[in-house]
Amino acid sequence: MADTVPSHDNSHPAPDKVLFRIDLENGARLGPGKVQLLQLIGQHGSIRAAGAALGMSYRRAWLLADEINRMFREPSIATRHGGKSGGGAVLTPFGEALLIRAQMMDVKIRSTLAEDLTWLEAMAADRIMPPE
């Protein structure tokens, strides 16, 4: 029977098996990388430190932060220039709301699909079969 679940236990699919990504009608994309960058900017108070935590260059992190700010009607990240007091970045109130909303959507997606993911994992071959 095709729906029989094999005996090996895959009842807890790894969290990275489903990636949350929204393609907005304006052409912008919000996915796990941008959400993680927002989270790390909030934690570190710095685009440079957030990028480093993700293993990306400051330029790449800055370009992504700039893109996030242009995706919506309100900016998500506020920056202050360096100097004696040092520079930095913080999430705006909208950026904090965006981060919370994106994280909540991710949790909803994963919980909604958990049973289906378990079934797919249980039905997956131990390895991908070569073509005949």
Backbone as XML, in Angstrom:
<?xml version="1.0"?>
<chain id="A" units="angstrom">
  <residue number="1" name="MET">
    <atom name="N" x="0.846" y="-1.172" z="0.000"/>
    <atom name="CA" x="0.000" y="0.000" z="0.000"/>
    <atom name="C" x="0.894" y="1.239" z="0.000"/>
  </residue>
  <residue number="2" name="ALA">
    <atom name="N" x="0.630" y="2.204" z="-0.841"/>
    <atom name="CA" x="1.500" y="3.369" z="-1.026"/>
    <atom name="C" x="1.564" y="4.273" z="0.193"/>
  </residue>
  <residue number="3" name="ASP">
    <atom name="N" x="0.531" y="4.313" z="1.024"/>
    <atom name="CA" x="0.516" y="5.220" z="2.164"/>
    <atom name="C" x="1.089" y="4.611" z="3.431"/>
  </residue>
  <residue number="4" name="THR">
    <atom name="N" x="1.587" y="3.394" z="3.379"/>
    <atom name="CA" x="2.161" y="2.772" z="4.560"/>
    <atom name="C" x="3.426" y="3.512" z="4.957"/>
  </residue>
  <residue number="5" name="VAL">
    <atom name="N" x="3.527" y="3.824" z="6.240"/>
    <atom name="CA" x="4.689" y="4.550" z="6.740"/>
    <atom name="C" x="5.733" y="3.555" z="7.204"/>
  </residue>
  <residue number="6" name="PRO">
    <atom name="N" x="6.975" y="3.656" z="6.709"/>
    <atom name="CA" x="8.037" y="2.759" z="7.158"/>
    <atom name="C" x="8.271" y="2.891" z="8.653"/>
  </residue>
  <residue number="7" name="SER">
    <atom name="N" x="8.943" y="1.901" z="9.224"/>
    <atom name="CA" x="9.097" y="1.857" z="10.672"/>
    <atom name="C" x="10.128" y="2.830" z="11.226"/>
  </residue>
  <residue number="8" name="HIS">
    <atom name="N" x="11.063" y="3.364" z="10.397"/>
    <atom name="CA" x="12.051" y="4.266" z="10.980"/>
    <atom name="C" x="11.378" y="5.565" z="11.419"/>
  </residue>
  <residue number="9" name="ASP">
    <atom name="N" x="11.863" y="6.129" z="12.527"/>
    <atom name="CA" x="11.205" y="7.276" z="13.161"/>
    <atom name="C" x="11.730" y="8.592" z="12.610"/>
  </residue>
  <residue number="10" name="ASN">
    <atom name="N" x="10.873" y="9.307" z="11.934"/>
    <atom name="CA" x="11.169" y="10.660" z="11.464"/>
    <atom name="C" x="10.077" y="11.595" z="11.964"/>
  </residue>
  <residue number="11" name="SER">
    <atom name="N" x="9.605" y="11.377" z="13.182"/>
    <atom name="CA" x="8.456" y="12.126" z="13.685"/>
    <atom name="C" x="8.771" y="13.571" z="14.024"/>
  </residue>
  <residue number="12" name="HIS">
    <atom name="N" x="10.031" y="13.933" z="14.048"/>
    <atom name="CA" x="10.390" y="15.312" z="14.361"/>
    <atom name="C" x="11.257" y="15.869" z="13.232"/>
  </residue>
  <residue number="13" name="PRO">
    <atom name="N" x="10.623" y="16.337" z="12.141"/>
    <atom name="CA" x="11.419" y="16.848" z="11.037"/>
    <atom name="C" x="12.287" y="18.021" z="11.478"/>
  </residue>
  <residue number="14" name="ALA">
    <atom name="N" x="13.491" y="18.095" z="10.935"/>
    <atom name="CA" x="14.399" y="19.194" z="11.281"/>
    <atom name="C" x="13.776" y="20.526" z="10.885"/>
  </residue>
  <residue number="15" name="PRO">
    <atom name="N" x="14.018" y="21.573" z="11.674"/>
    <atom name="CA" x="13.371" y="22.847" z="11.415"/>
    <atom name="C" x="13.748" y="23.493" z="10.089"/>
  </residue>
  <residue number="16" name="ASP">
    <atom name="N" x="14.855" y="23.095" z="9.479"/>
    <atom name="CA" x="15.265" y="23.739" z="8.238"/>
    <atom name="C" x="14.713" y="23.057" z="6.992"/>
  </residue>
  <residue number="17" name="LYS">
    <atom name="N" x="13.780" y="22.161" z="7.145"/>
    <atom name="CA" x="13.241" y="21.456" z="5.989"/>
    <atom name="C" x="12.205" y="22.275" z="5.232"/>
  </residue>
  <residue number="18" name="VAL">
    <atom name="N" x="11.664" y="23.289" z="5.873"/>
    <atom name="CA" x="10.725" y="24.200" z="5.229"/>
    <atom name="C" x="11.294" y="25.598" z="5.393"/>
  </residue>
  <residue number="19" name="LEU">
    <atom name="N" x="11.435" y="26.309" z="4.296"/>
    <atom name="CA" x="11.937" y="27.674" z="4.361"/>
    <atom name="C" x="10.794" y="28.646" z="4.107"/>
  </residue>
  <residue number="20" name="PHE">
    <atom name="N" x="10.645" y="29.594" z="5.006"/>
    <atom name="CA" x="9.635" y="30.631" z="4.901"/>
    <atom name="C" x="10.133" y="31.701" z="3.939"/>
  </residue>
  <residue number="21" name="ARG">
    <atom name="N" x="9.389" y="31.964" z="2.884"/>
    <atom name="CA" x="9.718" y="33.056" z="1.975"/>
    <atom name="C" x="8.432" y="33.584" z="1.374"/>
  </residue>
  <residue number="22" name="ILE">
    <atom name="N" x="8.301" y="34.888" z="1.399"/>
    <atom name="CA" x="7.137" y="35.547" z="0.823"/>
    <atom name="C" x="7.611" y="36.392" z="-0.352"/>
  </residue>
  <residue number="23" name="ASP">
    <atom name="N" x="6.968" y="36.225" z="-1.488"/>
    <atom name="CA" x="7.214" y="37.075" z="-2.653"/>
    <atom name="C" x="6.083" y="38.089" z="-2.707"/>
  </residue>
  <residue number="24" name="LEU">
    <atom name="N" x="6.405" y="39.338" z="-2.431"/>
    <atom name="CA" x="5.396" y="40.392" z="-2.418"/>
    <atom name="C" x="5.079" y="40.847" z="-3.841"/>
  </residue>
  <residue number="25" name="GLU">
    <atom name="N" x="3.905" y="41.423" z="-4.018"/>
    <atom name="CA" x="3.496" y="41.860" z="-5.350"/>
    <atom name="C" x="4.392" y="42.955" z="-5.911"/>
  </residue>
  <residue number="26" name="ASN">
    <atom name="N" x="5.073" y="43.708" z="-5.051"/>
    <atom name="CA" x="5.969" y="44.763" z="-5.529"/>
    <atom name="C" x="7.317" y="44.210" z="-5.999"/>
  </residue>
  <residue number="27" name="GLY">
    <atom name="N" x="7.475" y="42.890" z="-5.980"/>
    <atom name="CA" x="8.704" y="42.253" z="-6.432"/>
    <atom name="C" x="9.690" y="41.949" z="-5.317"/>
  </residue>
  <residue number="28" name="ALA">
    <atom name="N" x="9.416" y="42.450" z="-4.126"/>
    <atom name="CA" x="10.309" y="42.211" z="-2.988"/>
    <atom name="C" x="10.117" y="40.798" z="-2.457"/>
  </residue>
  <residue number="29" name="ARG">
    <atom name="N" x="11.187" y="40.276" z="-1.865"/>
    <atom name="CA" x="11.146" y="38.947" z="-1.245"/>
    <atom name="C" x="11.584" y="39.063" z="0.203"/>
  </residue>
  <residue number="30" name="LEU">
    <atom name="N" x="10.802" y="38.446" z="1.064"/>
    <atom name="CA" x="11.164" y="38.367" z="2.479"/>
    <atom name="C" x="11.323" y="36.898" z="2.817"/>
  </residue>
  <residue number="31" name="GLY">
    <atom name="N" x="12.533" y="36.521" z="3.183"/>
    <atom name="CA" x="12.811" y="35.125" z="3.479"/>
    <atom name="C" x="13.679" y="34.983" z="4.707"/>
  </residue>
  <residue number="32" name="PRO">
    <atom name="N" x="14.163" y="33.774" z="4.952"/>
    <atom name="CA" x="14.892" y="33.493" z="6.191"/>
    <atom name="C" x="16.165" y="34.316" z="6.363"/>
  </residue>
  <residue number="33" name="GLY">
    <atom name="N" x="16.862" y="34.615" z="5.280"/>
    <atom name="CA" x="18.093" y="35.391" z="5.401"/>
    <atom name="C" x="17.841" y="36.810" z="5.880"/>
  </residue>
  <residue number="34" name="LYS">
    <atom name="N" x="16.845" y="37.459" z="5.299"/>
    <atom name="CA" x="16.526" y="38.832" z="5.699"/>
    <atom name="C" x="15.947" y="38.867" z="7.103"/>
  </residue>
  <residue number="35" name="VAL">
    <atom name="N" x="15.122" y="37.885" z="7.430"/>
    <atom name="CA" x="14.560" y="37.829" z="8.783"/>
    <atom name="C" x="15.679" y="37.624" z="9.801"/>
  </residue>
  <residue number="36" name="GLN">
    <atom name="N" x="16.612" y="36.739" z="9.495"/>
    <atom name="CA" x="17.730" y="36.502" z="10.413"/>
    <atom name="C" x="18.610" y="37.745" z="10.534"/>
  </residue>
  <residue number="37" name="LEU">
    <atom name="N" x="18.807" y="38.465" z="9.429"/>
    <atom name="CA" x="19.586" y="39.699" z="9.487"/>
    <atom name="C" x="18.893" y="40.714" z="10.391"/>
  </residue>
  <residue number="38" name="LEU">
    <atom name="N" x="17.576" y="40.873" z="10.249"/>
    <atom name="CA" x="16.833" y="41.773" z="11.140"/>
    <atom name="C" x="17.030" y="41.377" z="12.598"/>
  </residue>
  <residue number="39" name="GLN">
    <atom name="N" x="16.884" y="40.093" z="12.880"/>
    <atom name="CA" x="17.026" y="39.598" z="14.249"/>
    <atom name="C" x="18.415" y="39.921" z="14.799"/>
  </residue>
  <residue number="40" name="LEU">
    <atom name="N" x="19.438" y="39.688" z="14.004"/>
    <atom name="CA" x="20.808" y="39.913" z="14.472"/>
    <atom name="C" x="21.148" y="41.397" z="14.586"/>
  </residue>
  <residue number="41" name="ILE">
    <atom name="N" x="20.592" y="42.230" z="13.724"/>
    <atom name="CA" x="20.778" y="43.675" z="13.880"/>
    <atom name="C" x="20.154" y="44.115" z="15.198"/>
  </residue>
  <residue number="42" name="GLY">
    <atom name="N" x="18.969" y="43.582" z="15.495"/>
    <atom name="CA" x="18.328" y="43.891" z="16.773"/>
    <atom name="C" x="19.164" y="43.442" z="17.960"/>
  </residue>
  <residue number="43" name="GLN">
    <atom name="N" x="19.795" y="42.293" z="17.856"/>
    <atom name="CA" x="20.611" y="41.759" z="18.954"/>
    <atom name="C" x="21.937" y="42.494" z="19.107"/>
  </residue>
  <residue number="44" name="HIS">
    <atom name="N" x="22.604" y="42.762" z="17.978"/>
    <atom name="CA" x="23.959" y="43.314" z="18.019"/>
    <atom name="C" x="24.012" y="44.835" z="17.939"/>
  </residue>
  <residue number="45" name="GLY">
    <atom name="N" x="22.942" y="45.458" z="17.430"/>
    <atom name="CA" x="22.965" y="46.906" z="17.263"/>
    <atom name="C" x="23.936" y="47.357" z="16.193"/>
  </residue>
  <residue number="46" name="SER">
    <atom name="N" x="24.211" y="46.476" z="15.234"/>
    <atom name="CA" x="25.220" y="46.772" z="14.217"/>
    <atom name="C" x="24.985" y="45.915" z="12.980"/>
  </residue>
  <residue number="47" name="ILE">
    <atom name="N" x="25.000" y="46.559" z="11.821"/>
    <atom name="CA" x="24.898" y="45.810" z="10.567"/>
    <atom name="C" x="26.163" y="44.984" z="10.361"/>
  </residue>
  <residue number="48" name="ARG">
    <atom name="N" x="27.309" y="45.555" z="10.685"/>
    <atom name="CA" x="28.586" y="44.844" z="10.526"/>
    <atom name="C" x="28.607" y="43.566" z="11.378"/>
  </residue>
  <residue number="49" name="ALA">
    <atom name="N" x="28.225" y="43.680" z="12.643"/>
    <atom name="CA" x="28.238" y="42.516" z="13.542"/>
    <atom name="C" x="27.198" y="41.485" z="13.114"/>
  </residue>
  <residue number="50" name="ALA">
    <atom name="N" x="26.032" y="41.948" z="12.668"/>
    <atom name="CA" x="24.998" y="41.018" z="12.203"/>
    <atom name="C" x="25.495" y="40.257" z="10.981"/>
  </residue>
  <residue number="51" name="GLY">
    <atom name="N" x="26.111" y="40.968" z="10.043"/>
    <atom name="CA" x="26.662" y="40.316" z="8.857"/>
    <atom name="C" x="27.745" y="39.316" z="9.212"/>
  </residue>
  <residue number="52" name="ALA">
    <atom name="N" x="28.624" y="39.700" z="10.131"/>
    <atom name="CA" x="29.699" y="38.796" z="10.554"/>
    <atom name="C" x="29.124" y="37.533" z="11.179"/>
  </residue>
  <residue number="53" name="ALA">
    <atom name="N" x="28.067" y="37.674" z="11.969"/>
    <atom name="CA" x="27.430" y="36.509" z="12.593"/>
    <atom name="C" x="26.841" y="35.572" z="11.544"/>
  </residue>
  <residue number="54" name="LEU">
    <atom name="N" x="26.471" y="36.128" z="10.392"/>
    <atom name="CA" x="25.930" y="35.316" z="9.299"/>
    <atom name="C" x="27.014" y="34.868" z="8.319"/>
  </residue>
  <residue number="55" name="GLY">
    <atom name="N" x="28.260" y="35.276" z="8.573"/>
    <atom name="CA" x="29.353" y="34.896" z="7.689"/>
    <atom name="C" x="29.364" y="35.669" z="6.383"/>
  </residue>
  <residue number="56" name="MET">
    <atom name="N" x="28.815" y="36.872" z="6.377"/>
    <atom name="CA" x="28.799" y="37.664" z="5.151"/>
    <atom name="C" x="29.581" y="38.957" z="5.347"/>
  </residue>
  <residue number="57" name="SER">
    <atom name="N" x="29.981" y="39.527" z="4.247"/>
    <atom name="CA" x="30.739" y="40.773" z="4.296"/>
    <atom name="C" x="29.842" y="41.910" z="4.781"/>
  </residue>
  <residue number="58" name="TYR">
    <atom name="N" x="30.486" y="42.969" z="5.270"/>
    <atom name="CA" x="29.732" y="44.154" z="5.673"/>
    <atom name="C" x="28.955" y="44.709" z="4.485"/>
  </residue>
  <residue number="59" name="ARG">
    <atom name="N" x="29.582" y="44.735" z="3.316"/>
    <atom name="CA" x="28.900" y="45.264" z="2.130"/>
    <atom name="C" x="27.636" y="44.475" z="1.825"/>
  </residue>
  <residue number="60" name="ARG">
    <atom name="N" x="27.716" y="43.154" z="1.861"/>
    <atom name="CA" x="26.534" y="42.315" z="1.583"/>
    <atom name="C" x="25.455" y="42.564" z="2.628"/>
  </residue>
  <residue number="61" name="ALA">
    <atom name="N" x="25.835" y="42.633" z="3.892"/>
    <atom name="CA" x="24.863" y="42.885" z="4.960"/>
    <atom name="C" x="24.228" y="44.259" z="4.792"/>
  </residue>
  <residue number="62" name="TRP">
    <atom name="N" x="25.042" y="45.260" z="4.444"/>
    <atom name="CA" x="24.520" y="46.609" z="4.262"/>
    <atom name="C" x="23.552" y="46.661" z="3.091"/>
  </residue>
  <residue number="63" name="LEU">
    <atom name="N" x="23.895" y="45.990" z="1.974"/>
    <atom name="CA" x="23.003" y="45.966" z="0.811"/>
    <atom name="C" x="21.675" y="45.293" z="1.145"/>
  </residue>
  <residue number="64" name="LEU">
    <atom name="N" x="21.719" y="44.204" z="1.907"/>
    <atom name="CA" x="20.474" y="43.541" z="2.319"/>
    <atom name="C" x="19.660" y="44.426" z="3.249"/>
  </residue>
  <residue number="65" name="ALA">
    <atom name="N" x="20.324" y="45.096" z="4.192"/>
    <atom name="CA" x="19.624" y="46.000" z="5.104"/>
    <atom name="C" x="18.966" y="47.131" z="4.322"/>
  </residue>
  <residue number="66" name="ASP">
    <atom name="N" x="19.679" y="47.674" z="3.345"/>
    <atom name="CA" x="19.119" y="48.734" z="2.505"/>
    <atom name="C" x="17.916" y="48.226" z="1.714"/>
  </residue>
  <residue number="67" name="GLU">
    <atom name="N" x="18.022" y="47.010" z="1.192"/>
    <atom name="CA" x="16.907" y="46.418" z="0.446"/>
    <atom name="C" x="15.689" y="46.230" z="1.347"/>
  </residue>
  <residue number="68" name="ILE">
    <atom name="N" x="15.915" y="45.749" z="2.562"/>
    <atom name="CA" x="14.807" y="45.584" z="3.510"/>
    <atom name="C" x="14.136" y="46.934" z="3.749"/>
  </residue>
  <residue number="69" name="ASN">
    <atom name="N" x="14.908" y="47.987" z="3.898"/>
    <atom name="CA" x="14.344" y="49.316" z="4.135"/>
    <atom name="C" x="13.527" y="49.828" z="2.956"/>
  </residue>
  <residue number="70" name="ARG">
    <atom name="N" x="13.842" y="49.397" z="1.748"/>
    <atom name="CA" x="13.117" y="49.852" z="0.563"/>
    <atom name="C" x="11.912" y="48.982" z="0.220"/>
  </residue>
  <residue number="71" name="MET">
    <atom name="N" x="11.747" y="47.841" z="0.889"/>
    <atom name="CA" x="10.675" y="46.901" z="0.570"/>
    <atom name="C" x="9.300" y="47.363" z="1.043"/>
  </residue>
  <residue number="72" name="PHE">
    <atom name="N" x="9.282" y="48.160" z="2.091"/>
    <atom name="CA" x="8.020" y="48.519" z="2.731"/>
    <atom name="C" x="7.848" y="50.030" z="2.777"/>
  </residue>
  <residue number="73" name="ARG">
    <atom name="N" x="6.672" y="50.466" z="3.161"/>
    <atom name="CA" x="6.371" y="51.899" z="3.231"/>
    <atom name="C" x="7.149" y="52.604" z="4.325"/>
  </residue>
  <residue number="74" name="GLU">
    <atom name="N" x="7.571" y="51.853" z="5.313"/>
    <atom name="CA" x="8.339" y="52.410" z="6.430"/>
    <atom name="C" x="9.667" y="51.671" z="6.525"/>
  </residue>
  <residue number="75" name="PRO">
    <atom name="N" x="10.724" y="52.365" z="6.953"/>
    <atom name="CA" x="12.007" y="51.678" z="7.122"/>
    <atom name="C" x="11.968" y="50.715" z="8.310"/>
  </residue>
  <residue number="76" name="SER">
    <atom name="N" x="12.742" y="49.666" z="8.203"/>
    <atom name="CA" x="12.837" y="48.655" z="9.262"/>
    <atom name="C" x="14.070" y="48.846" z="10.129"/>
  </residue>
  <residue number="77" name="ILE">
    <atom name="N" x="15.079" y="49.504" z="9.569"/>
    <atom name="CA" x="16.375" y="49.650" z="10.236"/>
    <atom name="C" x="16.773" y="51.120" z="10.213"/>
  </residue>
  <residue number="78" name="ALA">
    <atom name="N" x="17.158" y="51.638" z="11.360"/>
    <atom name="CA" x="17.677" y="53.004" z="11.451"/>
    <atom name="C" x="19.165" y="52.916" z="11.765"/>
  </residue>
  <residue number="79" name="THR">
    <atom name="N" x="19.955" y="53.687" z="11.040"/>
    <atom name="CA" x="21.403" y="53.680" z="11.263"/>
    <atom name="C" x="21.849" y="55.031" z="11.796"/>
  </residue>
  <residue number="80" name="ARG">
    <atom name="N" x="22.944" y="54.995" z="12.534"/>
    <atom name="CA" x="23.584" y="56.240" z="12.959"/>
    <atom name="C" x="25.053" y="56.136" z="12.570"/>
  </residue>
  <residue number="81" name="HIS">
    <atom name="N" x="25.564" y="57.228" z="12.068"/>
    <atom name="CA" x="26.938" y="57.249" z="11.561"/>
    <atom name="C" x="27.937" y="57.154" z="12.696"/>
  </residue>
  <residue number="82" name="GLY">
    <atom name="N" x="29.102" y="56.646" z="12.350"/>
    <atom name="CA" x="30.180" y="56.489" z="13.322"/>
    <atom name="C" x="30.736" y="57.823" z="13.780"/>
  </residue>
  <residue number="83" name="GLY">
    <atom name="N" x="31.760" y="57.774" z="14.527"/>
    <atom name="CA" x="32.373" y="58.962" z="15.106"/>
    <atom name="C" x="32.889" y="58.591" z="16.475"/>
  </residue>
  <residue number="84" name="LYS">
    <atom name="N" x="33.032" y="59.591" z="17.334"/>
    <atom name="CA" x="33.529" y="59.311" z="18.685"/>
    <atom name="C" x="32.620" y="58.347" z="19.440"/>
  </residue>
  <residue number="85" name="SER">
    <atom name="N" x="31.318" y="58.519" z="19.265"/>
    <atom name="CA" x="30.376" y="57.645" z="19.974"/>
    <atom name="C" x="30.135" y="56.336" z="19.239"/>
  </residue>
  <residue number="86" name="GLY">
    <atom name="N" x="30.684" y="56.211" z="18.042"/>
    <atom name="CA" x="30.511" y="54.978" z="17.275"/>
    <atom name="C" x="29.187" y="54.965" z="16.532"/>
  </residue>
  <residue number="87" name="GLY">
    <atom name="N" x="29.130" y="54.191" z="15.490"/>
    <atom name="CA" x="27.907" y="54.070" z="14.711"/>
    <atom name="C" x="27.070" y="52.928" z="15.232"/>
  </residue>
  <residue number="88" name="GLY">
    <atom name="N" x="26.097" y="52.572" z="14.461"/>
    <atom name="CA" x="25.275" y="51.451" z="14.862"/>
    <atom name="C" x="23.992" y="51.400" z="14.075"/>
  </residue>
  <residue number="89" name="ALA">
    <atom name="N" x="23.182" y="50.445" z="14.392"/>
    <atom name="CA" x="21.897" y="50.259" z="13.730"/>
    <atom name="C" x="20.916" y="49.678" z="14.735"/>
  </residue>
  <residue number="90" name="VAL">
    <atom name="N" x="19.678" y="50.098" z="14.611"/>
    <atom name="CA" x="18.612" y="49.568" z="15.461"/>
    <atom name="C" x="17.399" y="49.290" z="14.593"/>
  </residue>
  <residue number="91" name="LEU">
    <atom name="N" x="16.551" y="48.406" z="15.072"/>
    <atom name="CA" x="15.285" y="48.184" z="14.392"/>
    <atom name="C" x="14.338" y="49.312" z="14.762"/>
  </residue>
  <residue number="92" name="THR">
    <atom name="N" x="13.625" y="49.798" z="13.779"/>
    <atom name="CA" x="12.586" y="50.789" z="14.031"/>
    <atom name="C" x="11.391" y="50.065" z="14.645"/>
  </residue>
  <residue number="93" name="PRO">
    <atom name="N" x="10.404" y="50.789" z="15.161"/>
    <atom name="CA" x="9.197" y="50.101" z="15.634"/>
    <atom name="C" x="8.582" y="49.220" z="14.541"/>
  </residue>
  <residue number="94" name="PHE">
    <atom name="N" x="8.574" y="49.704" z="13.292"/>
    <atom name="CA" x="8.068" y="48.872" z="12.209"/>
    <atom name="C" x="8.952" y="47.645" z="12.012"/>
  </residue>
  <residue number="95" name="GLY">
    <atom name="N" x="10.271" y="47.815" z="12.077"/>
    <atom name="CA" x="11.192" y="46.689" z="11.926"/>
    <atom name="C" x="10.983" y="45.632" z="12.993"/>
  </residue>
  <residue number="96" name="GLU">
    <atom name="N" x="10.741" y="46.077" z="14.231"/>
    <atom name="CA" x="10.452" y="45.126" z="15.312"/>
    <atom name="C" x="9.151" y="44.386" z="15.044"/>
  </residue>
  <residue number="97" name="ALA">
    <atom name="N" x="8.125" y="45.118" z="14.580"/>
    <atom name="CA" x="6.839" y="44.482" z="14.263"/>
    <atom name="C" x="6.991" y="43.506" z="13.100"/>
  </residue>
  <residue number="98" name="LEU">
    <atom name="N" x="7.772" y="43.889" z="12.089"/>
    <atom name="CA" x="8.019" y="43.016" z="10.942"/>
    <atom name="C" x="8.713" y="41.735" z="11.379"/>
  </residue>
  <residue number="99" name="LEU">
    <atom name="N" x="9.725" y="41.859" z="12.219"/>
    <atom name="CA" x="10.454" y="40.686" z="12.707"/>
    <atom name="C" x="9.519" y="39.752" z="13.469"/>
  </residue>
  <residue number="100" name="ILE">
    <atom name="N" x="8.737" y="40.296" z="14.375"/>
    <atom name="CA" x="7.803" y="39.473" z="15.157"/>
    <atom name="C" x="6.792" y="38.798" z="14.244"/>
  </residue>
  <residue number="101" name="ARG">
    <atom name="N" x="6.230" y="39.552" z="13.301"/>
    <atom name="CA" x="5.224" y="38.994" z="12.389"/>
    <atom name="C" x="5.832" y="37.899" z="11.520"/>
  </residue>
  <residue number="102" name="ALA">
    <atom name="N" x="7.031" y="38.119" z="10.996"/>
    <atom name="CA" x="7.682" y="37.113" z="10.151"/>
    <atom name="C" x="7.977" y="35.844" z="10.944"/>
  </residue>
  <residue number="103" name="GLN">
    <atom name="N" x="8.437" y="35.991" z="12.180"/>
    <atom name="CA" x="8.711" y="34.820" z="13.017"/>
    <atom name="C" x="7.422" y="34.062" z="13.335"/>
  </residue>
  <residue number="104" name="MET">
    <atom name="N" x="6.339" y="34.784" z="13.571"/>
    <atom name="CA" x="5.054" y="34.127" z="13.842"/>
    <atom name="C" x="4.560" y="33.378" z="12.607"/>
  </residue>
  <residue number="105" name="MET">
    <atom name="N" x="4.704" y="33.975" z="11.419"/>
    <atom name="CA" x="4.289" y="33.292" z="10.192"/>
    <atom name="C" x="5.104" y="32.021" z="9.988"/>
  </residue>
  <residue number="106" name="ASP">
    <atom name="N" x="6.390" y="32.083" z="10.280"/>
    <atom name="CA" x="7.259" y="30.918" z="10.140"/>
    <atom name="C" x="6.796" y="29.783" z="11.057"/>
  </residue>
  <residue number="107" name="VAL">
    <atom name="N" x="6.472" y="30.106" z="12.297"/>
    <atom name="CA" x="5.988" y="29.098" z="13.250"/>
    <atom name="C" x="4.676" y="28.491" z="12.752"/>
  </residue>
  <residue number="108" name="LYS">
    <atom name="N" x="3.767" y="29.325" z="12.257"/>
    <atom name="CA" x="2.481" y="28.828" z="11.744"/>
    <atom name="C" x="2.686" y="27.880" z="10.567"/>
  </residue>
  <residue number="109" name="ILE">
    <atom name="N" x="3.569" y="28.261" z="9.656"/>
    <atom name="CA" x="3.827" y="27.417" z="8.484"/>
    <atom name="C" x="4.376" y="26.063" z="8.918"/>
  </residue>
  <residue number="110" name="ARG">
    <atom name="N" x="5.361" y="26.073" z="9.802"/>
    <atom name="CA" x="5.976" y="24.816" z="10.252"/>
    <atom name="C" x="4.976" y="23.929" z="10.987"/>
  </residue>
  <residue number="111" name="SER">
    <atom name="N" x="4.162" y="24.518" z="11.860"/>
    <atom name="CA" x="3.213" y="23.694" z="12.615"/>
    <atom name="C" x="2.116" y="23.160" z="11.699"/>
  </residue>
  <residue number="112" name="THR">
    <atom name="N" x="1.707" y="23.948" z="10.715"/>
    <atom name="CA" x="0.682" y="23.497" z="9.781"/>
    <atom name="C" x="1.183" y="22.330" z="8.932"/>
  </residue>
  <residue number="113" name="LEU">
    <atom name="N" x="2.440" y="22.360" z="8.562"/>
    <atom name="CA" x="2.999" y="21.336" z="7.674"/>
    <atom name="C" x="3.677" y="20.179" z="8.394"/>
  </residue>
  <residue number="114" name="ALA">
    <atom name="N" x="3.751" y="20.214" z="9.709"/>
    <atom name="CA" x="4.511" y="19.208" z="10.460"/>
    <atom name="C" x="4.090" y="17.775" z="10.127"/>
  </residue>
  <residue number="115" name="GLU">
    <atom name="N" x="2.803" y="17.506" z="10.110"/>
    <atom name="CA" x="2.329" y="16.145" z="9.831"/>
    <atom name="C" x="2.700" y="15.714" z="8.413"/>
  </residue>
  <residue number="116" name="ASP">
    <atom name="N" x="2.535" y="16.611" z="7.453"/>
    <atom name="CA" x="2.886" y="16.285" z="6.070"/>
    <atom name="C" x="4.389" y="16.068" z="5.916"/>
  </residue>
  <residue number="117" name="LEU">
    <atom name="N" x="5.192" y="16.876" z="6.599"/>
    <atom name="CA" x="6.647" y="16.700" z="6.541"/>
    <atom name="C" x="7.064" y="15.361" z="7.136"/>
  </residue>
  <residue number="118" name="THR">
    <atom name="N" x="6.422" y="14.982" z="8.226"/>
    <atom name="CA" x="6.713" y="13.692" z="8.846"/>
    <atom name="C" x="6.413" y="12.565" z="7.868"/>
  </residue>
  <residue number="119" name="TRP">
    <atom name="N" x="5.277" y="12.649" z="7.182"/>
    <atom name="CA" x="4.906" y="11.629" z="6.207"/>
    <atom name="C" x="5.917" y="11.584" z="5.065"/>
  </residue>
  <residue number="120" name="LEU">
    <atom name="N" x="6.266" y="12.750" z="4.521"/>
    <atom name="CA" x="7.229" y="12.786" z="3.418"/>
    <atom name="C" x="8.568" y="12.183" z="3.824"/>
  </residue>
  <residue number="121" name="GLU">
    <atom name="N" x="9.049" y="12.541" z="5.009"/>
    <atom name="CA" x="10.325" y="12.000" z="5.488"/>
    <atom name="C" x="10.241" y="10.488" z="5.677"/>
  </residue>
  <residue number="122" name="ALA">
    <atom name="N" x="9.127" y="10.020" z="6.200"/>
    <atom name="CA" x="8.965" y="8.580" z="6.420"/>
    <atom name="C" x="8.935" y="7.818" z="5.099"/>
  </residue>
  <residue number="123" name="MET">
    <atom name="N" x="8.394" y="8.432" z="4.063"/>
    <atom name="CA" x="8.278" y="7.777" z="2.768"/>
    <atom name="C" x="9.532" y="7.939" z="1.910"/>
  </residue>
  <residue number="124" name="ALA">
    <atom name="N" x="10.434" y="8.806" z="2.304"/>
    <atom name="CA" x="11.636" y="9.049" z="1.503"/>
    <atom name="C" x="12.542" y="7.819" z="1.512"/>
  </residue>
  <residue number="125" name="ALA">
    <atom name="N" x="13.142" y="7.563" z="0.377"/>
    <atom name="CA" x="14.112" y="6.470" z="0.279"/>
    <atom name="C" x="15.321" y="6.808" z="1.143"/>
  </residue>
  <residue number="126" name="ASP">
    <atom name="N" x="16.032" y="5.773" z="1.590"/>
    <atom name="CA" x="17.233" y="6.003" z="2.387"/>
    <atom name="C" x="18.271" y="6.805" z="1.605"/>
  </residue>
  <residue number="127" name="ARG">
    <atom name="N" x="18.259" y="6.640" z="0.306"/>
    <atom name="CA" x="19.121" y="7.442" z="-0.562"/>
    <atom name="C" x="18.399" y="7.581" z="-1.898"/>
  </residue>
  <residue number="128" name="ILE">
    <atom name="N" x="18.764" y="8.591" z="-2.651"/>
    <atom name="CA" x="18.134" y="8.794" z="-3.953"/>
    <atom name="C" x="18.618" y="7.707" z="-4.899"/>
  </residue>
  <residue number="129" name="MET">
    <atom name="N" x="17.670" y="7.054" z="-5.537"/>
    <atom name="CA" x="17.984" y="5.954" z="-6.444"/>
    <atom name="C" x="18.574" y="6.494" z="-7.749"/>
  </residue>
  <residue number="130" name="PRO">
    <atom name="N" x="19.608" y="5.822" z="-8.294"/>
    <atom name="CA" x="20.148" y="6.244" z="-9.598"/>
    <atom name="C" x="19.143" y="5.921" z="-10.701"/>
  </residue>
  <residue number="131" name="PRO">
    <atom name="N" x="19.210" y="6.651" z="-11.807"/>
    <atom name="CA" x="18.283" y="6.357" z="-12.909"/>
    <atom name="C" x="18.552" y="4.966" z="-13.481"/>
  </residue>
  <residue number="132" name="GLU">
    <atom name="N" x="17.519" y="4.367" z="-14.011"/>
    <atom name="CA" x="17.658" y="3.015" z="-14.582"/>
    <atom name="C" x="18.121" y="3.069" z="-16.003"/>
  </residue>
</chain>
